[in-house]
Amino acid sequence: MTETAPKFQEYLKLLWLNITVKKQNLIEYFKVIYRYYGNFGFLKADTLLLSKYLFKNPFKISKEFLIKKGESDIYAYGETPLTTLEYIAKECGITAKDTVFELGCGRGRGCFWLNRFIGCKVVGIEIIPEFVSFADQVKNSCQIKNIEFRQGDILEADYTEATVLYLYGTCYEDLFIKKLIKRIASLPSGAKIITISYPLSDYIGSRDFEIMKRFTASFTWGVADVYLQIKK
């Protein structure tokens, strides 16, 4: 009795979290329709992209890929809601002059949104080939310029073009983040790095990055701190 009670409580917590996330996703979907589908270019790209996942959702694709890769955390997938991305972009001063790299861009919805509504050049880096393939199909079908999807490990990517890095990555392990920090330490002075839930200085205490702003933003699973950092 005493052993099954905690397990049942944990099950109820996970069930409630699942219900909450699905509810928030539904609310977000209607917000996206209302706020962004008036733009025909984005409407076309987004609906075409979503149609690619009608019979196999991105969470399942990610899970299967991570299982094959032998990862311990096979549920490490999440997307920034587009309404939250808009808020982050405004708070961090992203403009049409920027070149934004989204590290771990998933399906690429955020990349398409940034390209269409901010007008900036966007590079999405994603390790899962299927995500990149579908995003490229949408890009080519809609003839979208100034957007690129690169399949590969973000620890091996070339960031020399970037003026802004966006890292949602709340599920990355500490060692991975430390390696990534060393990788992006070569960014030019003034480059912006946006991270969710943690600042880069939490990991190595690096003086290469200065926190310029900290604010909260809403995600499907709850509220998190967003950190805007500048490469010194």
BADO-160252 format. One record per residue (C-alpha): z, x, y negated. Coordinates in steps of 0.05 Angstrom, whole numbers, padded with zeros to 5 digits, always signed. Layout:
% BADO-160252
ZXY...
% end
This chain:
% BADO-160252
+00000+00000+00000+00020+00055-00048-00043+00096-00031-00093+00039-00039-00064+00014-00106-00087+00075-00147-00156+00073-00114-00163-00001-00130-00142+00011-00202-00193+00067-00208-00246+00021-00180-00229-00032-00232-00233+00019-00288-00302+00042-00264-00325-00030-00257-00302-00047-00327-00336+00016-00355-00400-00003-00320-00398-00074-00349-00382-00047-00418-00439+00003-00417-00489-00050-00394-00465-00097-00448-00472-00043-00502-00542-00025-00475-00563-00098-00481-00537-00103-00553-00571-00037-00570-00637-00062-00541-00637-00123-00587-00618-00079-00647-00677-00033-00631-00725-00093-00629-00699-00119-00695-00696-00053-00733-00754-00012-00706-00806-00055-00671-00834-00077-00738-00867-00008-00737-00927-00019-00692-00935+00054-00674-00864+00059-00649-00868-00009-00615-00929+00014-00576-00899+00081-00556-00830+00054-00538-00853-00005-00497-00903+00039-00460-00848+00089-00446-00799+00037-00422-00853+00007-00376-00855+00073-00339-00784+00060-00315-00789-00013-00294-00784+00003-00220-00742+00066-00222-00690+00075-00276-00677+00143-00309-00606+00148-00282-00633+00145-00211-00687+00196-00226-00635+00243-00256-00587+00233-00198-00639+00248-00145-00662+00310-00183-00590+00337-00190-00576+00324-00116-00637+00364-00096-00616+00419-00144-00547+00421-00112-00508+00404-00174-00436+00382-00168-00441+00330-00224-00498+00285-00204-00484+00233-00258-00496+00280-00317-00546+00236-00353-00541+00199-00419-00583+00181-00479-00565+00175-00552-00575+00103-00575-00631+00100-00626-00587+00065-00678-00536+00122-00670-00591+00174-00675-00613+00143-00741-00542+00148-00767-00536+00221-00744-00603+00239-00775-00581+00211-00842-00512+00243-00841-00542+00311-00822-00598+00308-00873-00657+00314-00825-00722+00309-00863-00797+00309-00851-00797+00384-00865-00754+00399-00805-00774+00420-00735-00723+00387-00689-00710+00411-00618-00675+00361-00574-00642+00399-00517-00642+00356-00454-00686+00301-00485-00687+00257-00422-00742+00204-00427-00758+00227-00498-00742+00162-00535-00703+00199-00587-00761+00248-00597-00810+00191-00609-00762+00157-00657-00750+00221-00698-00825+00234-00701-00841+00164-00723-00785+00147-00772-00765+00215-00800-00835+00244-00796-00811+00312-00772-00841+00356-00718-00803+00346-00653-00797+00388-00590-00762+00357-00530-00738+00404-00476-00722+00373-00409-00712+00403-00339-00732+00340-00300-00808+00341-00290-00816+00266-00283-00786+00253-00352-00833+00303-00384-00894+00276-00347-00881+00204-00369-00867+00226-00441-00931+00266-00443-00970+00206-00417-00943+00163-00473-00956+00216-00525-01028+00225-00503-01041+00151-00494-01015+00136-00564-01047+00199-00594-00982+00220-00626-00983+00286-00665-00927+00335-00682-00888+00321-00618-00884+00365-00557-00848+00360-00490-00831+00424-00452-00807+00423-00380-00755+00477-00367-00684+00502-00372-00655+00500-00442-00622+00567-00428-00691+00598-00423-00725+00562-00481-00754+00594-00543-00720+00567-00605-00755+00609-00658-00790+00549-00690-00728+00505-00695-00694+00486-00760-00650+00435-00724-00622+00434-00654-00594+00370-00626-00549+00375-00564-00520+00311-00535-00496+00349-00472-00426+00321-00464-00429+00333-00389-00446+00407-00390-00396+00455-00360-00361+00506-00404-00397+00566-00374-00465+00533-00388-00447+00519-00460-00424+00591-00471-00490+00616-00444-00527+00568-00489-00487+00591-00550-00508+00663-00536-00580+00640-00529-00582+00604-00597-00543+00658-00634-00611+00688-00653-00629+00627-00694-00647+00642-00766-00595+00634-00820-00590+00562-00845-00612+00530-00780-00573+00466-00764-00540+00453-00696-00515+00383-00681-00467+00375-00622-00430+00315-00594-00356+00316-00577-00344+00390-00590-00361+00445-00640-00391+00510-00615-00330+00548-00640-00287+00514-00587-00318+00557-00534-00324+00628-00560-00294+00624-00629-00360+00651-00655-00366+00666-00729-00441+00657-00726-00435+00582-00738-00399+00544-00794-00379+00471-00787-00408+00435-00847-00390+00364-00828-00353+00324-00776-00360+00249-00768-00356+00195-00714-00413+00158-00681-00418+00103-00629-00447+00113-00560-00452+00063-00503-00390+00091-00471-00348+00095-00534-00339+00133-00600-00347+00208-00605-00342+00263-00658-00408+00292-00683-00408+00363-00710-00460+00390-00758-00460+00466-00757-00500+00517-00795-00522+00584-00769-00495+00636-00817
% end
